[in-house]
């Protein structure tokens, strides 16, 4: 009888040990928003030095793995020729990253676009690379439209076209 109870206890120990492994979000509660911790390393960015963009994505304080979208949009202030949208690499524990190198000093922007648990989050950060004359650069408003602004404009144009068709 003691041997039988030992065989029953050992599987129980293994099953409780497995429960302590990393838990991930299952996105069951749509009332709880996803959270994104956006980090840029290092804080002081120099031209030709690698920068790491990282988004830590969670839902209900648990990491989200396999998010539908995690992209970083990067552009230079008022320079539409320097405008990139890069899909992040998932590295585990809800962490998504891209390495990036800025070739020259200036004022740049980084936007994260995260879609997970059927929710979308985005946030823009201004980055100063090197030691540019920030005041003179910012005297002129940034005319570069981010991807989300562009998609919004296209939606508005499509909606206006539909309204025109209905009025003719």
Buried (B, 14 or more C-beta within 10 A) or exposed (E): EEEEEEEEEEEEEEEEEEEEEEEBBEBEEEEBEBBBEBEBEEEEBEBEEEBEBBBBBBBBEBBBBEBEEBBBBBBBBBBEEBBEEEEBEBEEBBBBBBEBEBEEBBBBBBBBBBBBBEBEBBEEEEBBBBEBEEEEBEEEEBEBBBBBEEEEEEEEEEEEEEEEEEEE
